[in-house]
Amino acid sequence: MSERVFYGGQALIEGVLMRGRQGYALALRRPSGHILTRSVARPGRGGRRWSHLPLLRGLAVLWEMLSVGAWALAYSANAQTSQGDEEVPEPTGRMLWGTLGFALVFGLGLFFVLPLAASSPLERLAGSSLAANLADGLLRLVLIVGYLWLIGRMAEIGRLFAYHGAEHRVINAFEAGAALTPAAVRPFPLTHPRCGTGFILVIAALAIAVFPLLGSPPWPVRLAERILLLPLIAAAAYELLRLAARGYERRWVRRLVAPALALQRLTTREPDDAQVEVAIAALERVLAEERAAADPAPARA
């Protein structure tokens, strides 16, 4: 029996990136109104057995999504600054590494260094490392929710979140067997159990459970432990999301993922039909590439 393919993606600037079995495809609405589609190969890891093992496959997929997603986001920005329908410039390696580096430093500083620094005095006041670690985790959750709420109030981010909603709606329609048209897609929900927003929430929840087990070493050691354990916690969160996706028809699984779906209200907006058309174009490009790979054209004599 072939393994089920879980399609999904991310919002881009005036576009959507979709991930399939063979690779990725993006669709972008150019300033002229034309929809540009492009397929993107997956980074080669098919021959690496470790990349298909539990936990390790999560690390491989996360790095792949991070690198491809950063490239696609930069490419979508270039598409909006290009004149007319001229060829979109490729993002440079220096730009991508700079963007990734800034995002990682900013994320670690805001969601790990700041909560740890703010909660450390509680250990001295309460005489309990458990209380400090719990405060660290709860403050991290508050910062995540507050950050998503705050950036969602920006007009540009609100439009990005509308493409996020379009991506979810199209995937929901596809998985339900509905036609891929704006009218047929419209009734489907904006939330999806495999969303990256829920992934962030699962990571934060696992961190609350794991970090208190580390005890109360000196502050620099505590920070280093958190940073080093973060990839493993993220990989474990990925495995939990895979299990939830396979068992989502069960009521108790839906109840478990309900908080993640609720959080998605901060990162999705109601899309218009033009945005849904872009998400449909991205998914159809992925499906077309997979059909072509499964049934290659016969060689000419």
C-alpha positions in Angstrom: 0.0 0.0 0.0 1.4 3.4 -1.0 2.0 6.0 1.7 -0.6 8.7 1.9 0.6 12.0 0.6 -0.1 15.0 2.9 -0.2 18.1 0.8 0.3 21.5 2.3 2.2 24.7 2.0 2.7 28.3 3.1 1.6 31.7 2.2 3.9 34.0 0.2 3.8 37.6 -0.8 0.8 37.6 -3.2 1.1 33.9 -3.6 1.2 30.4 -2.2 3.8 27.6 -2.0 2.5 24.0 -2.1 4.4 20.9 -1.2 3.8 17.4 -2.7 5.4 14.1 -2.9 7.9 15.0 -5.7 8.5 18.6 -5.0 7.1 22.0 -4.6 5.2 24.5 -6.7 4.5 28.1 -6.2 1.9 30.4 -7.7 2.2 34.2 -7.6 -0.1 37.0 -8.7 2.1 39.4 -10.6 1.4 43.1 -10.5 -0.1 42.8 -14.0 -2.7 40.4 -12.7 -1.1 37.3 -14.4 -0.6 34.2 -12.3 2.9 32.9 -12.5 3.5 29.2 -11.6 6.8 27.5 -11.1 7.8 24.0 -9.9 10.6 23.7 -7.4 12.5 20.4 -6.9 12.9 19.0 -3.4 16.5 19.1 -2.0 17.9 15.6 -2.7 17.6 13.3 0.3 15.9 10.3 -1.2 19.0 8.1 -0.9 19.7 9.0 2.7 18.1 6.4 4.9 18.4 8.5 8.0 16.1 11.1 6.5 13.1 8.7 6.6 13.5 7.5 10.2 11.2 8.9 12.9 12.5 12.1 14.5 15.3 12.3 12.0 12.8 12.7 9.2 11.3 15.5 11.1 14.6 17.3 11.2 15.1 16.8 7.5 11.6 18.0 6.6 11.9 21.0 8.9 15.2 22.1 7.3 13.8 21.5 3.9 10.7 23.6 4.5 12.8 26.3 6.1 15.3 26.6 3.2 12.7 26.2 0.4 10.2 28.5 2.2 12.8 31.2 2.7 13.8 31.0 -1.0 10.1 31.1 -2.1 9.3 34.0 0.1 12.3 36.0 -1.3 11.3 35.0 -4.9 7.7 36.2 -4.3 9.1 39.5 -3.1 11.2 39.8 -6.2 8.1 39.1 -8.3 6.3 42.1 -6.9 9.1 44.5 -7.6 9.7 43.3 -11.2 8.3 45.4 -13.9 5.4 44.0 -16.0 5.8 40.3 -16.6 9.6 40.3 -17.0 11.5 37.4 -15.7 11.7 37.3 -11.9 15.3 37.6 -10.5 16.5 34.7 -8.5 17.2 35.4 -4.8 20.9 35.4 -4.0 22.5 33.0 -1.6 23.8 35.9 0.5 20.2 37.3 0.8 18.8 33.9 1.8 21.4 33.1 4.4 21.1 36.6 5.8 17.3 36.3 6.0 17.5 32.9 7.7 20.1 34.0 10.1 18.2 37.1 11.1 14.9 35.1 11.6 16.7 32.5 13.7 18.4 35.0 15.9 15.2 37.1 16.3 13.1 34.0 17.1 15.6 32.6 19.6 16.0 36.0 21.3 12.3 36.8 21.6 10.9 33.4 22.4 13.7 31.8 24.4 16.2 34.4 25.7 13.6 36.9 26.8 11.3 34.4 28.7 14.3 32.8 30.4 15.8 36.1 31.5 12.4 37.3 32.7 11.6 34.2 34.7 15.0 33.6 36.2 14.5 36.0 39.2 11.4 33.9 40.2 13.7 31.0 41.1 15.5 33.2 43.6 12.3 34.7 45.0 10.2 31.5 45.2 13.1 29.1 45.8 11.8 26.7 43.1 13.3 25.9 39.7 10.0 24.3 38.7 8.2 27.6 39.2 10.7 29.4 37.1 10.6 26.9 34.3 6.8 26.9 34.2 6.8 30.7 34.2 9.4 30.6 31.3 7.1 28.3 29.3 3.9 30.3 30.0 5.6 33.6 29.1 6.8 32.0 25.9 3.2 31.1 25.0 2.0 34.6 25.8 4.8 36.1 23.6 3.8 33.8 20.7 0.1 34.6 20.9 0.8 38.3 21.4 3.3 38.5 18.5 0.9 36.8 16.1 -1.9 39.1 17.2 0.3 42.2 16.8 1.7 41.5 13.4 -1.7 40.4 12.1 -2.9 44.0 12.6 -0.5 45.2 9.9 -2.2 45.5 6.5 0.6 43.7 4.6 0.6 40.8 7.0 -3.2 40.7 7.0 -3.0 40.1 3.2 -0.4 37.4 3.7 -2.7 35.7 6.2 -5.5 35.8 3.6 -3.3 33.7 1.3 -2.7 31.4 4.3 -6.5 31.0 4.6 -6.7 30.4 0.9 -4.1 27.7 1.1 -6.0 25.9 3.9 -9.3 26.2 2.2 -8.0 24.6 -1.0 -6.2 21.8 0.8 -9.4 21.1 2.8 -11.4 21.0 -0.5 -8.9 18.8 -2.2 -8.9 16.3 0.7 -12.7 16.2 0.7 -12.7 15.4 -3.1 -14.4 18.7 -4.1 -13.8 20.5 -7.4 -10.9 22.9 -7.4 -12.8 26.1 -8.3 -13.3 29.2 -6.1 -17.0 28.5 -5.8 -16.6 24.9 -4.7 -13.7 25.7 -2.3 -15.5 28.6 -0.6 -17.5 26.6 1.9 -14.5 24.9 3.4 -12.8 26.0 6.7 -9.9 28.3 7.0 -8.2 26.1 9.6 -6.3 22.8 9.0 -4.8 20.4 11.5 -1.4 20.3 9.8 -0.9 24.0 9.9 2.5 25.4 10.9 0.8 27.7 13.4 -0.4 24.6 15.3 3.2 23.2 15.0 4.5 26.2 16.8 2.0 25.7 19.6 2.9 22.0 19.9 6.6 22.9 20.2 5.8 25.4 23.0 3.7 22.9 24.8 6.4 20.2 24.6 9.0 22.7 25.8 6.9 23.4 29.0 7.0 19.6 29.7 10.6 19.0 28.8 12.6 22.1 30.1 11.7 21.6 33.8 13.4 18.2 33.6 16.7 20.0 33.0 16.8 21.3 36.6 18.5 24.6 37.5 22.0 24.8 36.0 23.7 28.2 35.6 21.8 30.6 33.3 24.2 30.3 30.3 24.0 26.5 30.5 20.2 26.6 30.8 20.0 28.7 27.6 22.4 26.5 25.7 20.4 23.4 26.7 17.2 25.0 25.4 18.8 25.9 22.1 20.3 22.5 21.6 17.1 20.6 22.5 14.9 22.8 20.3 15.5 20.8 17.1 14.7 17.5 18.9 11.5 19.0 20.4 10.5 20.3 16.9 11.1 16.9 15.4 8.9 15.3 18.2 6.2 17.9 17.4 6.4 16.9 13.7 5.8 13.3 14.6 2.8 14.2 16.8 1.3 16.2 14.0 1.7 13.2 11.6 -0.1 11.0 14.1 -2.8 13.6 14.5 -3.3 13.9 10.8 -3.7 10.2 10.4 -6.2 9.9 13.2 -8.1 13.2 12.8 -11.4 11.4 12.2 -11.3 10.3 15.9 -13.1 12.6 18.3 -10.4 12.6 21.0 -7.8 13.6 18.4 -9.9 16.5 17.2 -10.2 17.6 20.8 -6.5 17.5 21.3 -5.8 19.6 18.2 -8.6 22.1 19.0 -6.2 24.7 20.6 -4.0 24.6 17.6 -7.0 25.2 15.3 -8.1 28.1 17.6 -4.7 29.7 17.3 -5.0 29.7 13.5 -7.6 32.3 13.8 -4.7 34.7 14.4 -2.8 33.7 11.2 -5.6 33.3 8.7 -8.0 35.8 7.1 -10.9 35.4 4.7 -9.5 35.2 1.2 -11.2 36.6 -1.9 -11.7 34.5 -5.0 -8.6 35.9 -6.7 -6.4 34.7 -3.8 -8.2 31.3 -3.9 -7.4 31.1 -7.6 -3.7 31.5 -6.8 -3.8 28.7 -4.2 -5.6 26.4 -6.6 -3.0 27.2 -9.3 -0.2 26.2 -6.9 -1.8 22.9 -6.0 -2.7 22.0 -9.6 0.9 22.6 -10.6 2.1 20.2 -7.9 -0.5 17.6 -9.0 0.4 18.0 -12.7 4.1 17.5 -11.9 3.3 14.3 -10.0 1.1 13.0 -12.8 3.9 13.7 -15.3 6.4 11.9 -13.1 4.2 8.9 -12.8 3.3 8.7 -16.5 6.3 10.1 -18.5 5.7 10.8 -22.1 7.1 8.0 -24.4 10.4 8.6 -26.1 10.2 9.7 -29.7 11.5 7.4 -32.3 
